[in-house]
């Protein structure tokens, strides 16, 4: 089934070609068309933009939309087969070496010959995300890739896009109960692999470091994977060893010193911990500093594993980590969006990309 805006575009186009609307006639306003077709203004705007791009209508500010003199079928068909690339929006929470840069690079590489991209950041602030969505839709984008600011928050604009079958894809996380296409790391499987690796190295008392706001589907899946791996290995799940009071992964949080003190206090309270599994790279960096400030050695006294670890000089330390294939996530997200843009909404909704375990210098076997 084609997107709603395509169906409305075709209906209005037929009305123009058949002379229901004559040259110079004013066609109904967006609000009126929205009521007529029982869709949102977003959908009507997209349909009118396509008619305008073919030269069938023109808009006069303050007056309305009118039928132009380019009603010739051959001309409109020719215009419809032009080489105009679609314009997509991309909204991410933030981006840096730890996560985001390679994802954006993957999207940009895949977009080279297929589309144009407008990039915005939400900084994990729902209000900023809502504003970015509205601005991009008002600008006339043809589709949207978005990394949601919060798992439990989705704006009215996102609900409208689902209802209107407007092309959009979620990355890195998803919304529970919403039939929206998402592309992310297979976080549950990755976390299981990470915990299995630490247990195989002889670690039974593992401290799991979790961001304070852990309601995103990515973090929830990682926690689920941790529990499943511990149970499978027949080790006791001791949640007292877990610390979920760390705020630093969020772009607007700057008090890293407080988080380091939180981790230090946790390690002093539970001296039996021999390994730390950080569910975010930035937390692993803080954990490393906390361990060193306690005059403990990595990995001799405490091993550290994380999700991701940006490339470093080969002579320096590098976390043992679960490498997320950001480029592949970005490319898959854009491919899915292009499919939806071309009318294919029947694709797989939940696409998971496997992570890869990479040995670094921050873990060792307890027996050596």
SVG drawing of the C-alpha trace seen along z (x, -y; Angstrom):
<svg xmlns="http://www.w3.org/2000/svg" viewBox="-15 -37 68 60">
<polyline fill="none" stroke="black" stroke-width="0.4" points="0.0,0.0 1.3,-3.4 1.6,-6.2 -1.5,-8.2 0.1,-11.4 0.7,-9.5 -2.9,-8.4 -4.1,-12.0 -1.6,-13.4 -2.9,-11.0 -6.5,-12.0 -5.8,-15.7 -3.7,-15.2 -6.5,-13.4 -8.9,-16.2 -6.5,-18.7 -5.8,-16.6 -9.5,-16.0 -10.2,-19.7 -12.3,-19.4 -10.0,-22.2 -9.3,-24.6 -6.2,-26.6 -6.1,-29.5 -8.7,-27.8 -7.9,-27.9 -7.9,-24.5 -9.2,-23.9 -7.0,-25.0 -4.8,-22.5 -7.2,-22.5 -10.2,-21.8 -8.4,-19.0 -7.4,-17.5 -11.0,-17.2 -12.0,-16.0 -9.5,-13.1 -9.6,-12.6 -5.8,-12.9 -3.3,-15.3 -2.0,-18.5 1.4,-16.8 0.0,-14.4 -1.8,-17.1 1.3,-19.3 3.3,-16.4 0.7,-15.7 0.7,-19.4 4.5,-19.6 4.6,-16.8 2.0,-18.5 4.0,-21.7 7.2,-19.9 5.5,-18.7 4.4,-22.2 0.7,-21.4 0.0,-24.0 1.6,-27.1 1.2,-28.9 0.8,-32.6 1.6,-33.6 -1.5,-35.0 -3.9,-34.0 -3.8,-30.2 -2.9,-27.4 -3.8,-27.6 -3.8,-25.4 -1.0,-26.3 -1.0,-26.0 1.2,-22.8 -1.6,-20.3 -0.2,-18.4 -0.1,-14.7 3.2,-14.1 4.8,-17.0 3.7,-15.9 4.8,-12.3 8.2,-13.6 8.5,-15.7 7.4,-12.7 10.3,-10.7 12.9,-13.3 16.0,-12.9 15.1,-14.8 16.4,-13.1 14.2,-12.8 15.1,-14.9 15.3,-13.1 15.6,-14.3 18.0,-12.7 17.5,-13.4 20.0,-11.9 20.4,-12.5 24.0,-13.5 27.1,-12.0 30.8,-11.6 33.6,-9.0 31.9,-6.6 28.6,-6.3 27.0,-8.3 29.9,-9.4 30.2,-6.1 26.4,-5.8 26.0,-9.2 28.9,-8.2 27.1,-5.0 23.9,-7.0 25.9,-9.6 27.7,-7.0 24.5,-5.2 22.9,-8.6 25.5,-9.6 23.5,-8.8 20.1,-8.4 18.9,-11.3 19.8,-14.4 20.0,-14.5 19.3,-17.3 20.8,-16.6 19.5,-17.8 20.3,-16.9 17.8,-16.5 20.4,-16.2 17.9,-13.7 15.5,-16.5 11.9,-15.5 10.9,-19.2 13.9,-19.7 13.1,-16.5 9.4,-17.6 10.6,-21.0 13.0,-19.3 10.4,-17.0 7.9,-19.8 10.6,-22.0 11.6,-19.2 8.1,-18.3 7.2,-21.9 10.3,-22.2 8.9,-19.4 11.1,-16.3 10.2,-13.1 11.1,-10.8 12.7,-10.8 15.3,-8.7 15.2,-9.4 17.0,-8.1 14.3,-8.9 15.2,-11.1 13.2,-8.9 11.8,-5.4 8.6,-6.3 8.0,-9.5 6.7,-9.8 5.2,-13.0 1.9,-13.5 3.9,-14.1 5.3,-10.6 1.8,-9.2 0.6,-11.2 3.4,-9.8 2.4,-6.2 -1.3,-6.9 -0.5,-8.6 2.1,-6.0 4.7,-8.7 8.1,-7.1 10.2,-7.1 12.6,-4.7 13.8,-4.5 17.4,-3.8 19.2,-2.5 15.9,-2.1 12.2,-1.6 8.8,-2.4 6.8,0.3 3.5,1.1 4.0,-1.1 4.2,0.5 7.2,-1.5 10.2,-0.2 13.4,-0.2 17.0,0.7 19.3,1.3 22.1,3.5 20.9,6.9 21.6,5.5 20.2,8.5 22.4,11.0 25.5,8.7 25.1,8.3 24.8,12.1 28.0,12.5 29.8,10.0 28.7,11.5 29.5,15.0 33.0,13.8 33.6,12.4 32.3,15.5 34.5,17.7 37.4,15.6 36.6,16.6 34.6,13.6 31.5,14.4 31.0,11.1 30.3,8.7 29.2,5.1 26.9,3.9 27.1,0.1 23.8,-1.2 22.7,-4.7 20.2,-6.3 17.5,-6.7 17.5,-3.1 14.1,-2.9 15.3,-3.0 14.7,0.3 18.5,0.6 19.4,0.5 16.4,2.7 17.5,5.3 21.1,5.2 19.9,5.7 17.8,8.6 20.8,10.1 22.9,9.8 20.4,11.6 19.9,14.4 23.6,15.0 24.1,15.2 21.2,17.7 22.5,19.8 26.0,19.9 24.3,21.0 25.7,18.0 23.6,16.2 22.1,13.0 23.1,10.5 21.6,7.1 23.2,5.5 26.4,5.5 24.7,3.4 24.9,-0.4 22.2,-2.4 22.8,-5.9 25.1,-7.2 24.0,-10.2 27.0,-11.0 25.9,-9.3 23.5,-12.1 24.6,-15.1 23.2,-17.7 24.9,-16.2 28.4,-17.5 29.1,-16.5 31.3,-13.5 33.2,-13.9 30.0,-13.0 29.5,-9.9 33.1,-8.8 32.6,-9.2 29.4,-7.1 31.3,-4.3 34.1,-4.5 31.6,-4.3 30.0,-1.3 33.3,0.5 34.2,-0.2 30.8,1.1 31.2,4.3 34.9,5.3 34.1,8.7 33.5,7.2 36.3,8.4 34.8,7.1 32.7,4.2 30.4,4.4 29.5,0.8 26.3,0.7 27.6,-2.6 31.1,-3.5 31.1,-6.8 30.3,-5.0 33.3,-2.6 35.6,-5.7 34.3,-6.9 34.8,-3.4 38.4,-3.3 39.1,-6.6 37.3,-5.4 39.3,-2.2 42.6,-4.1 41.7,-6.6 41.2,-3.7 44.8,-2.6 43.5,0.6 44.9,2.1 43.2,2.8 42.8,5.6 44.8,7.3 42.4,6.2 39.3,5.3 38.5,6.1 36.3,3.6 34.1,4.4 32.0,1.9 29.7,1.4 32.0,-0.2 35.4,-1.7 36.6,-4.3 39.8,-3.5 42.9,-4.5 46.6,-4.4 47.7,-0.8 50.2,-1.4 47.4,-2.7 44.7,-0.9 41.6,0.2 38.5,1.6 37.4,5.1 34.1,4.2 31.1,5.1 31.5,3.3 28.2,2.0 28.2,2.0 27.1,-1.6 27.8,-1.9 25.6,1.1 22.9,-0.2 22.9,-3.5 22.9,-1.9 20.1,0.5 18.0,-2.4 18.4,-4.4 17.7,-1.4 14.5,-0.8 13.5,-4.4 14.0,-4.4 11.8,-1.3 9.0,-3.1 9.5,-6.2 8.8,-4.1 5.7,-2.6 6.9,0.6 5.5,0.5 5.4,4.3 9.0,4.9 10.3,6.4 9.6,3.9 12.3,4.9 15.8,5.2 18.7,6.2 22.3,6.0 24.7,8.3 27.6,6.7 31.1,8.1 33.2,8.9 36.6,7.3 39.4,8.2 41.1,5.2 43.6,4.6 41.0,4.1 40.1,7.8 42.1,10.8 41.6,14.4 41.3,14.5 43.5,17.6 46.5,15.9"/>
</svg>
